[in-house]
Amino acid sequence: MTVLMPTRQANGTSRSEQKTGSEIIERVSREYSVDARILLTFLEYFAGLLSDPTADGDAQLYPLLAAELGRGKARQGLYNQVSWLADQLNKGYYDWKYRGKTILDAPDGSRLYYDPSLNAGSIAVQYAVAQFRAMTQWETDISAFGLRETYQQLFGDPFANEYETVPADLRQPELTLPFPRGDVWRYTGGFHGGWGNGSAWSAIDFAPPDKATAGWCYTSKFPVTAAASGVIARLAEGVVLLDLDGDGDEGSGWTLLYLHITRHDALAEGQAVEAGNILGYASCLGGYSTATHLHFARLYNGEWLPADCNRCPADTTVPPFVLSNWRVVGLGSQLYQGFLVNTLDNRSVVAEQGRYTNVNAISW
């Protein structure tokens, strides 16, 4: 299966490129940090695409979310369908684990309490299925004879090698702000989704010092730098993944996501970098962006970590997101809002779009 997939360029325009089905699954898995095995299980169980990869028509265009539920072309095609699925899986997972959600709200108005003995992965599956299946079908889909049986046939026991991804005593390594000392950037976005709306609110946004001369999308002349020493785990369009434990595996240990980056020409996967080394320049490249900025987030063992755990259940802790002694503080549950508060002198910077005021100016 080969499909056309849109990609956003540094200047904000889009272009399409051909990708195979396996390339799309790998890309979505990495972008959303969702295990490819569960994505493949959904595609096989609901559309039989692994058994019959030559399927065409609606089976290829709408393998999960039907056309009438898919908001037209916005959800058409394998990439859009699987991206939607990954985002729903993330929403179920992170709503339960870090946002205190205990009730499943189905589109038909049904409300069910989650079983508190379940893990976040099981909750994720239950939530995602409920978003596009009638609740009478949902009960079978989440049973031992539904998705679980298909997963077991493809990959073995889904509960084998279960472990806690984020230990309770986890500490963040020392990180600097992701730009050179002395440069004054703008804190334009408080905590929001690391990738998509469903993931943990792990990302924050910074805009570079230079202003647009024509349009909002341009490649900045001010560099983005490594916030710590590490190894470049992955380079993709607009993406730099910096692995801090040095093994080059973005799914283990601490990882930093830099998004909307026109990367430095000399950068290569597997390359060791030191804190302060130039990684690239902010632009609109990759993901979705309407103006040049850096989207910056943390992961640990492949899990998006909230930049501020202010919605977390009482028994859940996540290390605060601190950069050059500036701590990320959210404003309730208002995405893109909040502050950076200096841990040494309690000064604060407000998340605010634009350069009309100095309340969002940040440097170190």
C-alpha positions as CSV (number, residue, x, y, z in Angstrom):
1,M,0.0,0.0,0.0
2,T,1.4,3.4,-1.0
3,V,-0.3,6.7,-0.2
4,L,0.3,10.4,-0.6
5,M,1.0,12.2,2.7
6,P,1.2,15.9,3.3
7,T,4.2,17.5,5.0
8,R,4.6,21.1,6.2
9,Q,7.7,22.9,5.0
10,A,9.8,25.6,6.8
11,N,7.9,28.4,5.1
12,G,4.5,27.1,6.2
13,T,3.5,25.7,2.8
14,S,2.6,22.0,2.3
15,R,3.8,19.4,-0.1
16,S,2.9,15.7,-0.5
17,E,5.2,12.7,-0.6
18,Q,4.6,9.0,-1.2
19,K,4.9,6.6,1.7
20,T,4.3,2.9,2.1
21,G,1.9,1.6,4.7
22,S,4.7,0.4,6.9
23,E,6.5,3.8,6.7
24,I,3.3,5.5,7.8
25,I,2.8,3.2,10.8
26,E,6.4,3.8,11.9
27,R,6.1,7.5,11.4
28,V,2.8,7.8,13.4
29,S,4.2,5.5,16.1
30,R,7.2,7.7,16.6
31,E,5.4,11.0,16.3
32,Y,2.8,10.2,18.9
33,S,5.0,7.8,20.9
34,V,2.5,5.0,20.6
35,D,3.6,1.4,20.2
36,A,3.2,0.3,16.5
37,R,1.9,-3.1,17.6
38,I,-1.3,-1.6,19.0
39,L,-1.8,0.5,15.9
40,L,-1.4,-2.6,13.7
41,T,-3.8,-4.6,16.0
42,F,-6.5,-2.0,15.5
43,L,-6.0,-2.0,11.7
44,E,-6.2,-5.8,11.5
45,Y,-9.2,-6.2,13.9
46,F,-11.3,-3.5,12.5
47,A,-10.3,-3.5,8.8
48,G,-8.3,-6.7,8.2
49,L,-5.5,-4.7,6.5
50,L,-2.7,-7.0,7.6
51,S,-4.5,-10.0,6.3
52,D,-5.4,-8.2,3.0
53,P,-2.9,-5.4,2.4
54,T,-4.3,-4.9,-1.1
55,A,-7.7,-3.7,0.2
56,D,-8.9,-0.6,-1.6
57,G,-11.8,1.8,-1.5
58,D,-13.2,2.7,1.9
59,A,-11.1,-0.1,3.6
60,Q,-8.0,2.0,2.7
61,L,-9.4,5.5,3.0
62,Y,-11.4,4.9,6.2
63,P,-10.1,1.7,7.9
64,L,-11.2,2.9,11.3
65,L,-13.2,6.1,11.4
66,A,-16.0,5.9,8.9
67,A,-16.4,8.7,6.2
68,E,-19.5,10.1,7.8
69,L,-17.6,10.4,11.2
70,G,-14.3,11.4,9.7
71,R,-14.9,15.1,9.0
72,G,-14.5,14.6,5.3
73,K,-11.0,14.7,3.9
74,A,-9.5,15.8,7.2
75,R,-9.6,12.1,8.3
76,Q,-9.2,10.5,4.9
77,G,-6.3,8.1,4.2
78,L,-4.1,5.8,6.3
79,Y,-1.9,8.5,7.8
80,N,-4.9,10.7,9.0
81,Q,-6.8,7.7,10.2
82,V,-3.9,6.2,12.2
83,S,-2.9,9.6,13.5
84,W,-6.4,10.1,14.8
85,L,-6.2,6.7,16.5
86,A,-2.9,7.4,18.1
87,D,-4.2,10.7,19.4
88,Q,-7.3,8.9,20.9
89,L,-5.1,6.3,22.5
90,N,-3.0,9.0,24.0
91,K,-6.0,10.9,25.2
92,G,-7.4,7.9,27.1
93,Y,-3.9,7.1,28.5
94,Y,-2.9,10.5,29.7
95,D,-6.4,11.6,30.8
96,W,-6.4,8.7,33.2
97,K,-2.8,8.8,34.3
98,Y,-2.1,12.6,34.5
99,R,-5.4,14.5,34.2
100,G,-7.5,12.7,36.8
101,K,-10.1,11.4,34.4
102,T,-12.1,8.5,35.9
103,I,-15.2,8.4,33.6
104,L,-15.4,7.3,30.0
105,D,-17.6,9.7,28.1
106,A,-18.8,8.1,24.8
107,P,-20.0,10.1,21.8
108,D,-23.5,8.6,22.2
109,G,-23.8,10.2,25.7
110,S,-23.0,7.0,27.6
111,R,-20.8,7.4,30.8
112,L,-18.9,4.6,32.4
113,Y,-16.6,4.5,35.3
114,Y,-13.2,3.1,34.6
115,D,-12.2,0.1,36.6
116,P,-9.5,1.5,38.9
117,S,-7.6,-1.8,38.9
118,L,-6.8,-1.3,35.1
119,N,-3.5,0.1,33.9
120,A,-3.3,3.2,31.7
121,G,-2.7,1.1,28.6
122,S,-6.0,-0.8,29.0
123,I,-7.8,2.5,29.7
124,A,-6.3,3.9,26.5
125,V,-7.8,1.1,24.4
126,Q,-11.2,1.3,26.0
127,Y,-11.4,5.0,25.4
128,A,-10.2,4.9,21.8
129,V,-12.6,2.1,20.8
130,A,-15.5,4.1,22.3
131,Q,-14.8,7.0,20.1
132,F,-15.9,5.2,16.9
133,R,-17.9,2.1,17.9
134,A,-21.4,1.7,19.3
135,M,-21.3,0.7,23.0
136,T,-22.9,-2.6,22.2
137,Q,-20.0,-3.4,19.9
138,W,-17.5,-1.8,22.3
139,E,-18.2,-4.5,25.0
140,T,-17.1,-7.2,22.5
141,D,-14.2,-5.2,21.1
142,I,-12.5,-4.8,24.5
143,S,-13.2,-8.3,25.7
144,A,-10.8,-11.2,25.7
145,F,-12.3,-12.2,22.3
146,G,-11.8,-8.8,20.7
147,L,-8.7,-6.7,20.2
148,R,-6.8,-8.7,22.9
149,E,-7.2,-11.9,21.0
150,T,-6.0,-10.3,17.7
151,Y,-3.0,-8.8,19.5
152,Q,-2.2,-12.1,21.0
153,Q,-2.3,-13.8,17.6
154,L,0.0,-11.2,16.1
155,F,2.4,-10.4,18.9
156,G,1.8,-12.6,21.9
157,D,0.6,-11.8,25.4
158,P,-0.1,-8.0,25.7
159,F,0.6,-8.1,29.4
160,A,4.0,-9.9,29.2
161,N,6.9,-7.8,30.4
162,E,4.7,-5.2,32.0
163,Y,6.6,-2.5,33.9
164,E,6.1,1.0,35.3
165,T,7.4,3.5,32.7
166,V,7.9,6.4,35.1
167,P,9.3,5.6,38.5
168,A,8.0,7.5,41.5
169,D,11.4,8.8,42.4
170,L,12.3,10.1,39.0
171,R,14.4,13.2,38.8
172,Q,15.0,15.5,35.8
173,P,18.6,16.0,34.7
174,E,19.9,19.5,34.7
175,L,18.6,21.3,31.5
176,T,19.3,24.8,30.1
177,L,16.9,26.9,28.1
178,P,17.2,25.6,24.5
179,F,18.9,28.7,23.1
180,P,22.3,30.5,23.7
181,R,22.9,32.4,26.9
182,G,22.2,36.1,26.4
183,D,19.7,35.6,23.6
184,V,16.2,37.0,24.4
185,W,13.4,34.7,23.2
186,R,9.7,34.9,23.8
187,Y,7.7,32.4,25.9
188,T,4.7,32.1,23.6
189,G,3.0,28.9,24.7
190,G,2.5,27.4,28.1
191,F,1.9,23.6,28.5
192,H,0.1,21.8,25.7
193,G,0.2,18.5,23.9
194,G,3.6,17.0,23.1
195,W,2.2,15.7,19.8
196,G,-1.4,16.2,19.0
197,N,-4.1,17.1,21.6
198,G,-4.3,13.8,23.3
199,S,-0.8,13.4,24.7
200,A,0.3,14.7,28.1
201,W,0.6,18.5,28.2
202,S,4.3,18.2,28.0
203,A,5.3,20.9,25.5
204,I,6.1,24.6,25.7
205,D,6.7,27.1,22.9
206,F,9.4,29.7,22.4
207,A,9.6,32.3,19.5
208,P,13.0,33.5,18.4
209,P,14.2,37.1,18.7
210,D,14.0,38.0,15.0
211,K,10.7,39.1,13.5
212,A,9.0,38.0,10.3
213,T,9.5,40.3,7.3
214,A,7.0,38.6,5.1
215,G,4.4,36.2,6.5
216,W,4.6,34.5,9.9
217,C,6.6,31.5,8.7
218,Y,10.4,31.9,8.2
219,T,13.6,30.3,9.2
220,S,15.1,32.2,12.1
221,K,18.8,33.3,12.1
222,F,19.0,32.7,15.9
223,P,20.1,29.1,16.8
224,V,18.3,26.5,18.9
225,T,20.8,24.6,21.1
226,A,21.0,21.3,23.0
227,A,19.6,21.8,26.5
228,A,21.9,19.0,27.8
229,S,24.6,16.6,26.5
230,G,23.3,13.6,24.6
231,V,23.0,11.7,21.4
232,I,20.8,12.5,18.4
233,A,18.3,9.7,18.4
234,R,16.3,10.7,15.4
235,L,16.1,13.3,12.7
236,A,12.9,13.8,10.8
237,E,11.2,16.7,8.9
238,G,11.3,19.5,11.5
239,V,12.2,17.1,14.3
240,V,15.3,16.6,16.4
241,L,15.1,14.0,19.1
242,L,17.9,14.3,21.7
243,D,18.5,11.2,23.8
244,L,20.1,12.1,27.2
245,D,21.3,8.7,28.3
246,G,23.5,8.2,25.3
247,D,22.1,4.8,24.0
248,G,20.5,6.4,21.0
249,D,17.1,4.8,21.8
250,E,14.3,7.4,22.0
251,G,12.1,4.9,23.8
252,S,14.3,4.6,26.9
253,G,15.4,7.1,29.4
254,W,15.2,10.9,29.0
255,T,14.5,12.3,25.6
256,L,13.9,15.9,24.5
257,L,11.8,16.7,21.4
258,Y,12.6,19.8,19.3
259,L,9.9,20.5,16.7
260,H,9.6,23.0,13.9
261,I,13.4,23.0,13.5
262,T,15.3,23.5,10.3
263,R,18.2,21.5,11.5
264,H,21.9,22.3,11.4
265,D,23.6,20.8,8.2
266,A,26.2,19.0,10.2
267,L,23.7,17.1,12.4
268,A,23.4,13.3,12.0
269,E,21.6,10.5,13.8
270,G,23.9,8.9,16.4
271,Q,26.0,12.0,16.8
272,A,27.0,13.0,20.3
273,V,26.4,16.6,21.2
274,E,27.3,18.8,24.2
275,A,25.0,21.2,26.0
276,G,24.9,24.4,24.0
277,N,25.7,22.9,20.6
278,I,23.6,24.2,17.8
279,L,20.9,21.8,16.7
280,G,19.1,24.0,14.1
281,Y,16.9,27.1,13.7
282,A,13.2,27.6,14.5
283,S,10.8,27.6,11.5
284,C,7.4,26.1,10.6
285,L,8.9,22.9,9.4
286,G,7.1,19.6,10.4
287,G,3.9,19.0,12.5
288,Y,1.5,21.9,12.3
289,S,2.5,25.5,12.7
290,T,1.2,28.9,11.6
291,A,4.2,30.9,12.8
292,T,7.9,30.3,13.4
293,H,8.6,28.9,16.9
294,L,10.3,26.1,18.8
295,H,8.0,23.4,20.3
296,F,9.9,21.8,23.1
297,A,8.9,18.7,25.2
298,R,10.2,16.0,27.5
299,L,9.7,12.2,27.4
300,Y,10.8,9.4,29.7
301,N,10.9,5.8,28.5
302,G,8.8,7.0,25.6
303,E,6.1,8.5,27.8
304,W,5.2,12.2,27.4
305,L,5.7,13.9,30.8
306,P,3.5,16.8,31.8
307,A,5.3,20.1,32.0
308,D,3.3,20.8,35.1
309,C,1.5,18.0,37.0
310,N,-1.2,20.3,38.4
311,R,-4.0,17.9,37.2
312,C,-2.3,14.7,38.4
313,P,-4.0,12.3,40.8
314,A,-2.7,12.7,44.4
315,D,-0.6,9.5,44.2
316,T,1.1,10.5,40.9
317,T,4.3,12.6,40.8
318,V,6.3,13.9,37.9
319,P,9.5,15.9,38.2
320,P,9.0,19.6,37.4
321,F,10.1,20.9,34.1
322,V,13.0,23.3,34.9
323,L,15.2,25.0,32.4
324,S,18.1,27.2,33.6
325,N,16.3,27.6,36.9
326,W,13.0,28.6,35.2
327,R,10.2,26.2,36.2
328,V,7.1,25.7,34.0
329,V,3.9,26.5,35.9
330,G,0.5,25.8,34.3
331,L,-2.6,27.9,34.7
332,G,-5.2,25.4,35.8
333,S,-6.2,23.4,32.7
334,Q,-5.9,26.2,30.2
335,L,-3.7,25.0,27.4
336,Y,-0.9,27.4,26.1
337,Q,-1.4,29.5,29.3
338,G,0.8,29.8,32.3
339,F,4.2,31.0,33.5
340,L,7.9,30.4,33.8
341,V,8.9,31.0,37.5
342,N,12.5,31.4,38.5
343,T,13.3,29.0,41.3
344,L,16.0,31.3,42.7
345,D,14.3,34.7,43.0
346,N,10.6,34.0,42.1
347,R,10.6,36.2,39.0
348,S,7.9,35.1,36.5
349,V,7.4,35.3,32.7
350,V,3.9,35.0,31.2
351,A,3.1,32.7,28.3
352,E,1.9,35.2,25.7
353,Q,1.8,35.2,21.9
354,G,3.5,38.0,20.1
355,R,6.2,40.6,20.9
356,Y,3.9,43.4,22.0
357,T,5.0,43.4,25.6
358,N,8.0,42.2,27.6
359,V,6.0,40.0,30.0
360,N,7.0,37.0,27.9
361,A,10.7,37.9,27.3
362,I,13.0,35.1,28.5
363,S,16.7,34.7,28.7
364,W,19.5,33.2,30.8
